[in-house]
Amino acid sequence: MQKLHLDYKGEISVVAFEILEKMYLGIKDDSYHLDEEIMSKAFKGKELSNIQKCDTNLKLKIAYQRYCILIKELLNEYSELSEDEKGKIIDYYLFDNRLEELYYLGLGHYYNAKFKKSQAVLFRSNGGDRNTPVIHGMSSNLETVKLIFNQCREHINKGKDKVRLYSYSKCFGIVLFKYLSIEQDKDSVELRILPNQNINVIYNNDRVMSLQQFIMDEYKASKTDYCIDMSSVRSGKRDNLAVWMKNFLGERSIEIQKIHSPVSDQEVVASRILNQEISNSFNEEELIYLLYRYYKKYYEVRNNDNGDKFRHEFEKVTTYLNEEFEKQLSDNHGENNTQQLKILKAYIERFKLCLGGNEAHDKKVDLIFNFIDWSKENLNLEKDTESIYKFEFTNSMITNFKGFLHNYLMKVSEDLW
């Protein structure tokens, strides 16, 4: 059997290298004595817990190869870290994994959910005040992390009327489409941007720690804040988040309600505003123009490889608005419908006036666009306009315009792809 761990000498911790060395010696020589500590480290996986069976040597071979395969991936994934930090995160995934992220399959592995410390630009529509629950008195840092995820789950389930934490999205388009609307008694809506925010971190007094580091750490703080990405799950499937939560929080834990999907919303939950936010307010005209510019840009980015024939397709949106009005006019009769159509026609005329924009509008939109990573924007076009949050007191013209734009983007996508 090839001595795989030699490739990682000096790149992993001394402890990890020694364990792999002893595992390899145990594979090569059945008479080689593996002490209890080494056996405990070597067989950390649940399926390897019964180490007294006669197939111990086979299990050693499997565990050894799994660990070496995992180390190779982790060294590549965390290449930007210092040698000491890389060693610690590798030790965590090899011998700890109390966050229940990592599962083995054959000689490989997978994550139902993965909470990697990283950075992202976050967006939200400014809402009401929050009432953040305080975390204190937990028996261990692991129990503190479990409480944090229970708070995130409760926050997602309770929704708008009982908000306790701060919800952001990594995708600007989702915030724009679903949440950025003007209330009827207000003149504008406020967009908040949190650039370069650490995610999947615990703020432990003056320390910013990954969840994995916090779990391994013995030091307990008097105050704990956090910022958790709830959307990094296997295959982008909400069900895999539910599986992970059951494994980590226990079978009796309450699931996130099926009407909510922090995965498709690319939702990040924070206990407080952790850094300085950038704030921009948009009145009705500015928001309509922002919507138009965003959908046009989104369309152009998605069709970048299809050539010039797509370049001006989205400019036809005003024609589409007229066609929609004419269609509804011919399909509806009666006094009430006529009144509704008059309102709709007035909306369409208002939309057209706003689409031209001006220099001030362009400057405001361009500022927002500078924060967007267009390669990661995903509006989930398979979903219809029912995804828009239609609050009772929301500006209905904005909601209608969102519907027009979203339907048009789906229409031209179906026609041209």
C-alpha positions as CSV (number, residue, x, y, z in Angstrom):
1,M,0.0,0.0,0.0
2,Q,1.4,3.4,-1.0
3,K,2.6,5.7,1.8
4,L,0.3,8.6,1.0
5,H,0.9,10.7,4.1
6,L,4.5,11.4,3.3
7,D,3.3,13.9,0.7
8,Y,1.9,16.0,3.6
9,K,4.9,16.1,5.9
10,G,5.4,19.7,7.0
11,E,2.0,20.7,5.7
12,I,-0.2,19.2,8.5
13,S,0.3,19.3,12.2
14,V,2.9,17.1,13.9
15,V,0.1,15.2,15.7
16,A,-1.8,14.5,12.5
17,F,1.3,13.3,10.7
18,E,2.3,11.0,13.6
19,I,-1.2,9.5,13.8
20,L,-1.2,8.8,10.0
21,E,2.3,7.3,10.4
22,K,1.2,4.9,13.1
23,M,-2.0,4.0,11.2
24,Y,0.2,3.1,8.2
25,L,2.5,1.0,10.4
26,G,-0.6,-0.8,11.8
27,I,-1.8,-1.5,8.3
28,K,1.6,-3.0,7.2
29,D,2.1,-5.0,10.4
30,D,-0.8,-6.6,12.2
31,S,1.4,-7.1,15.3
32,Y,2.1,-3.4,15.6
33,H,0.5,-2.0,18.7
34,L,-1.8,1.0,18.3
35,D,-2.4,2.6,21.6
36,E,-5.9,3.6,22.7
37,E,-5.4,7.3,21.9
38,I,-4.3,6.5,18.4
39,M,-7.2,4.1,17.9
40,S,-9.6,6.7,19.1
41,K,-8.3,9.3,16.6
42,A,-8.0,6.8,13.8
43,F,-11.6,5.6,14.2
44,K,-13.3,8.8,14.8
45,G,-16.0,8.1,12.2
46,K,-19.2,6.6,13.7
47,E,-19.1,3.6,11.3
48,L,-15.6,2.7,12.6
49,S,-16.5,2.9,16.3
50,N,-16.4,-0.9,16.9
51,I,-12.7,-1.4,16.6
52,Q,-12.5,-4.9,18.2
53,K,-13.8,-6.8,15.2
54,C,-11.5,-9.0,13.1
55,D,-11.7,-6.5,10.1
56,T,-9.8,-3.8,12.0
57,N,-7.0,-3.9,9.5
58,L,-9.4,-3.3,6.6
59,K,-11.0,-0.4,8.5
60,L,-7.6,1.0,9.1
61,K,-6.8,1.0,5.4
62,I,-10.1,2.7,4.6
63,A,-9.7,5.3,7.3
64,Y,-6.1,6.0,6.3
65,Q,-7.0,6.5,2.6
66,R,-10.0,8.6,3.5
67,Y,-7.9,10.9,5.7
68,C,-5.2,11.3,3.1
69,I,-7.8,12.2,0.4
70,L,-9.5,14.7,2.7
71,I,-6.2,16.3,3.7
72,K,-5.4,16.8,0.0
73,E,-8.7,18.6,-0.5
74,L,-8.4,20.7,2.7
75,L,-4.9,21.8,1.9
76,N,-6.1,23.1,-1.5
77,E,-9.3,24.7,0.0
78,Y,-7.5,26.5,2.8
79,S,-4.3,27.3,0.9
80,E,-4.6,31.0,1.9
81,L,-4.3,30.2,5.6
82,S,-1.1,30.2,7.6
83,E,0.5,26.8,8.3
84,D,-0.7,26.8,11.9
85,E,-4.3,27.7,10.9
86,K,-4.3,25.0,8.2
87,G,-3.0,22.5,10.6
88,K,-5.8,23.3,13.1
89,I,-8.7,23.1,10.6
90,I,-7.3,19.8,9.2
91,D,-7.1,18.4,12.7
92,Y,-10.7,19.5,13.3
93,Y,-12.1,17.7,10.3
94,L,-10.0,14.6,10.8
95,F,-10.5,14.1,14.5
96,D,-13.3,16.3,15.8
97,N,-16.2,17.2,13.3
98,R,-18.6,18.0,16.2
99,L,-20.5,20.4,13.9
100,E,-21.5,17.2,12.0
101,E,-20.7,18.7,8.6
102,L,-18.5,15.9,7.2
103,Y,-19.7,12.5,6.2
104,Y,-17.7,9.7,4.5
105,L,-18.9,7.7,1.5
106,G,-16.6,4.9,0.4
107,L,-13.1,6.4,0.3
108,G,-14.6,9.9,-0.4
109,H,-16.6,12.4,1.7
110,Y,-19.4,14.9,1.4
111,Y,-21.0,17.7,3.4
112,N,-24.8,18.1,3.8
113,A,-24.0,21.6,5.0
114,K,-20.7,23.4,5.3
115,F,-20.0,26.5,7.4
116,K,-16.7,27.8,6.2
117,K,-15.4,31.1,7.5
118,S,-15.2,33.4,4.5
119,Q,-16.2,36.9,3.3
120,A,-19.2,38.1,1.3
121,V,-21.1,41.3,0.4
122,L,-24.5,41.2,2.1
123,F,-27.7,43.0,1.3
124,R,-31.0,43.7,3.2
125,S,-34.0,45.9,3.1
126,N,-34.0,47.9,6.3
127,G,-36.8,46.8,8.6
128,G,-37.8,47.4,12.2
129,D,-35.7,47.2,15.4
130,R,-34.4,43.9,16.5
131,N,-34.5,42.3,19.9
132,T,-31.5,40.0,19.9
133,P,-31.6,37.2,22.5
134,V,-28.6,37.0,24.8
135,I,-26.4,33.9,24.9
136,H,-24.8,33.1,28.3
137,G,-24.3,30.3,30.8
138,M,-23.9,27.4,28.3
139,S,-22.0,24.3,29.5
140,S,-19.7,24.2,26.5
141,N,-18.9,26.1,23.3
142,L,-20.6,23.2,21.4
143,E,-23.8,23.9,23.3
144,T,-23.5,27.6,22.5
145,V,-23.3,26.8,18.8
146,K,-26.3,24.6,19.0
147,L,-28.2,27.4,20.7
148,I,-27.1,29.8,17.9
149,F,-28.5,27.5,15.2
150,N,-31.7,27.1,17.2
151,Q,-32.0,30.9,17.3
152,C,-31.4,31.1,13.6
153,R,-34.1,28.5,12.9
154,E,-36.6,30.3,15.2
155,H,-35.8,33.6,13.5
156,I,-36.4,32.1,10.0
157,N,-39.6,30.4,11.0
158,K,-41.1,33.5,12.7
159,G,-40.7,35.8,9.8
160,K,-41.5,39.5,9.4
161,D,-43.8,40.1,12.4
162,K,-41.5,38.6,15.1
163,V,-38.0,39.4,13.8
164,R,-35.3,39.0,16.4
165,L,-32.1,38.8,14.4
166,Y,-30.9,40.4,11.1
167,S,-31.4,38.7,7.8
168,Y,-29.2,39.5,4.8
169,S,-28.8,37.8,1.4
170,K,-25.6,37.2,-0.6
171,C,-27.7,37.8,-3.7
172,F,-28.8,41.4,-4.3
173,G,-31.5,40.4,-6.9
174,I,-33.3,38.3,-4.2
175,V,-33.5,41.3,-1.9
176,L,-34.6,43.5,-4.7
177,F,-37.2,41.2,-6.0
178,K,-38.7,39.9,-2.8
179,Y,-38.1,42.5,-0.1
180,L,-37.2,45.9,-1.4
181,S,-40.6,47.6,-1.6
182,I,-42.0,50.9,-0.5
183,E,-44.8,50.9,2.1
184,Q,-47.9,52.9,1.1
185,D,-47.5,55.5,3.8
186,K,-43.8,56.1,3.0
187,D,-42.0,57.9,0.1
188,S,-39.0,55.6,-0.1
189,V,-37.3,52.3,1.0
190,E,-33.9,51.9,2.5
191,L,-31.3,49.4,1.1
192,R,-28.5,48.4,3.4
193,I,-25.2,46.9,2.2
194,L,-22.6,45.2,4.4
195,P,-19.4,44.9,2.3
196,N,-16.6,42.4,3.1
197,Q,-18.5,40.9,6.0
198,N,-17.0,37.8,7.7
199,I,-19.6,35.0,7.6
200,N,-19.8,31.7,9.5
201,V,-18.0,33.3,12.4
202,I,-18.4,33.8,16.1
203,Y,-17.5,37.1,17.7
204,N,-16.1,36.0,21.1
205,N,-15.3,39.3,22.9
206,D,-12.5,40.8,20.7
207,R,-11.9,37.6,18.7
208,V,-13.4,36.6,15.4
209,M,-13.4,32.8,15.1
210,S,-14.7,30.2,12.7
211,L,-17.4,28.0,14.1
212,Q,-15.0,25.0,14.0
213,Q,-12.3,27.0,15.9
214,F,-14.9,28.2,18.5
215,I,-16.1,24.6,19.1
216,M,-12.5,23.4,19.8
217,D,-11.7,26.5,21.9
218,E,-11.9,26.2,25.7
219,Y,-12.2,29.9,26.3
220,K,-15.8,31.1,27.0
221,A,-16.8,34.7,26.5
222,S,-19.3,36.7,28.5
223,K,-20.9,37.9,25.2
224,T,-21.2,36.0,21.9
225,D,-22.3,37.4,18.5
226,Y,-22.4,35.6,15.2
227,C,-23.0,35.8,11.5
228,I,-24.1,32.5,9.9
229,D,-24.6,31.6,6.2
230,M,-27.7,29.3,6.1
231,S,-27.4,28.6,2.4
232,S,-24.2,26.6,1.8
233,V,-25.7,23.1,1.6
234,R,-25.1,20.2,-0.7
235,S,-26.4,20.6,-4.2
236,G,-28.2,23.8,-3.1
237,K,-31.1,21.6,-1.7
238,R,-33.1,22.8,1.2
239,D,-33.7,19.1,2.3
240,N,-30.0,18.7,2.9
241,L,-30.1,21.6,5.3
242,A,-32.9,19.8,7.1
243,V,-30.9,16.6,7.3
244,W,-27.9,18.4,8.7
245,M,-30.0,20.2,11.3
246,K,-31.5,16.9,12.5
247,N,-28.1,15.3,12.8
248,F,-26.6,18.3,14.7
249,L,-29.5,19.5,16.8
250,G,-31.1,16.1,17.4
251,E,-34.1,14.2,16.0
252,R,-36.5,16.2,18.1
253,S,-35.4,19.6,16.9
254,I,-37.9,21.7,15.1
255,E,-37.3,22.0,11.4
256,I,-37.3,25.2,9.4
257,Q,-40.8,25.5,8.0
258,K,-41.2,24.4,4.4
259,I,-42.6,27.7,3.3
260,H,-39.3,29.3,4.1
261,S,-36.1,28.5,2.2
262,P,-32.9,30.2,3.5
263,V,-31.1,28.2,0.9
264,S,-32.8,29.7,-2.2
265,D,-32.8,33.1,-0.4
266,Q,-29.0,32.8,0.1
267,E,-29.8,33.9,3.6
268,V,-27.2,35.0,6.2
269,V,-28.4,35.5,9.7
270,A,-26.6,37.9,12.1
271,S,-27.1,38.6,15.8
272,R,-26.4,42.3,15.3
273,I,-25.1,44.7,12.7
274,L,-21.4,43.7,13.0
275,N,-19.8,46.4,10.8
276,Q,-20.6,49.7,9.2
277,E,-23.4,49.4,6.7
278,I,-23.8,51.5,3.5
279,S,-27.3,52.9,3.3
280,N,-29.1,54.0,0.1
281,S,-32.8,55.1,0.0
282,F,-34.9,54.8,-3.2
283,N,-38.1,56.6,-4.0
284,E,-40.7,55.2,-6.3
285,E,-39.1,56.5,-9.6
286,E,-35.6,55.5,-8.5
287,L,-36.7,52.0,-7.5
288,I,-38.5,51.4,-10.8
289,Y,-35.3,52.4,-12.6
290,L,-33.2,50.3,-10.4
291,L,-35.4,47.3,-11.1
292,Y,-35.2,47.9,-14.8
293,R,-31.4,48.3,-14.8
294,Y,-30.9,45.2,-12.7
295,Y,-33.1,42.9,-14.8
296,K,-31.5,44.3,-18.0
297,K,-28.0,43.7,-16.6
298,Y,-29.0,40.2,-15.3
299,Y,-30.3,39.3,-18.7
300,E,-27.2,40.5,-20.5
301,V,-24.9,38.6,-18.1
302,R,-26.8,35.4,-18.5
303,N,-26.7,35.6,-22.3
304,N,-23.2,36.8,-22.6
305,D,-22.1,33.7,-24.6
306,N,-25.0,33.9,-27.1
307,G,-23.8,36.8,-29.2
308,D,-25.1,40.1,-30.4
309,K,-28.6,38.9,-31.2
310,F,-29.5,39.1,-27.5
311,R,-27.9,42.4,-26.8
312,H,-30.9,44.7,-27.3
313,E,-33.6,42.1,-26.6
314,F,-34.4,43.5,-23.1
315,E,-35.0,46.9,-24.6
316,K,-38.3,45.6,-25.9
317,V,-39.7,45.5,-22.4
318,T,-41.8,48.6,-23.1
319,T,-43.4,46.8,-26.0
320,Y,-44.1,43.9,-23.7
321,L,-45.8,46.2,-21.2
322,N,-48.1,47.5,-23.9
323,E,-48.9,44.0,-25.1
324,E,-49.8,42.9,-21.6
325,F,-52.1,45.8,-21.2
326,E,-53.8,45.2,-24.5
327,K,-54.2,41.5,-23.7
328,Q,-55.8,42.2,-20.4
329,L,-58.0,44.9,-22.0
330,S,-59.4,42.3,-24.5
331,D,-59.8,39.6,-21.9
332,N,-61.7,41.6,-19.3
333,H,-65.0,43.3,-19.3
334,G,-67.3,45.0,-16.7
335,E,-67.1,48.1,-14.7
336,N,-64.8,46.8,-12.0
337,N,-62.4,45.3,-14.5
338,T,-62.4,48.5,-16.5
339,Q,-61.5,50.5,-13.4
340,Q,-58.6,48.1,-12.7
341,L,-57.4,48.3,-16.2
342,K,-57.4,52.1,-16.0
343,I,-55.1,51.8,-13.0
344,L,-52.9,49.3,-14.8
345,K,-52.7,51.6,-17.8
346,A,-51.7,54.4,-15.6
347,Y,-49.0,52.2,-14.0
348,I,-47.6,51.3,-17.4
349,E,-47.4,54.9,-18.5
350,R,-45.6,55.7,-15.2
351,F,-43.2,52.8,-15.7
352,K,-42.3,54.1,-19.2
353,L,-41.5,57.5,-17.8
354,C,-39.2,56.0,-15.2
355,L,-37.3,53.7,-17.5
356,G,-35.3,56.5,-19.2
357,G,-33.6,57.4,-15.9
358,N,-31.2,60.4,-15.7
359,E,-27.6,61.0,-14.6
360,A,-28.5,61.0,-10.9
361,H,-30.4,57.8,-11.2
362,D,-27.5,56.1,-13.1
363,K,-25.0,57.2,-10.5
364,K,-27.1,55.8,-7.8
365,V,-27.6,52.4,-9.6
366,D,-24.0,52.2,-10.6
367,L,-22.9,52.5,-7.0
368,I,-25.1,49.5,-6.1
369,F,-23.8,47.5,-9.1
370,N,-20.2,48.0,-7.9
371,F,-21.0,45.7,-5.0
372,I,-22.6,42.9,-7.0
373,D,-20.8,39.7,-8.1
374,W,-22.9,39.0,-11.2
375,S,-21.4,35.6,-11.7
376,K,-23.1,34.5,-8.4
377,E,-26.5,36.2,-8.9
378,N,-29.3,33.7,-9.2
379,L,-33.0,34.8,-9.4
380,N,-34.3,31.2,-9.5
381,L,-36.3,31.9,-12.7
382,E,-38.2,28.6,-12.3
383,K,-40.2,30.4,-9.6
384,D,-43.0,32.6,-10.5
385,T,-43.9,36.1,-9.2
386,E,-45.7,34.7,-6.2
387,S,-42.2,34.8,-4.6
388,I,-42.6,38.5,-4.2
389,Y,-43.6,39.4,-0.6
390,K,-47.0,41.2,-1.1
391,F,-47.4,42.9,2.3
392,E,-50.7,44.5,2.9
393,F,-49.4,48.1,2.9
394,T,-46.8,47.7,0.1
395,N,-46.8,50.0,-2.9
396,S,-48.8,47.9,-5.4
397,M,-47.3,49.7,-8.5
398,I,-43.8,48.5,-7.5
399,T,-45.1,45.0,-7.0
400,N,-46.8,45.0,-10.4
401,F,-43.6,46.2,-12.1
402,K,-41.6,43.5,-10.4
403,G,-44.1,41.0,-11.8
404,F,-43.9,42.5,-15.3
405,L,-40.1,42.4,-15.4
406,H,-39.8,38.9,-13.9
407,N,-42.3,37.4,-16.3
408,Y,-40.7,39.2,-19.2
409,L,-37.3,37.8,-18.3
410,M,-38.8,34.3,-18.1
411,K,-40.6,34.8,-21.4
412,V,-37.6,36.0,-23.4
413,S,-35.4,33.3,-21.8
414,E,-37.8,30.6,-22.9
415,D,-38.1,32.1,-26.4
416,L,-34.4,32.5,-27.0
417,W,-32.7,29.6,-25.2
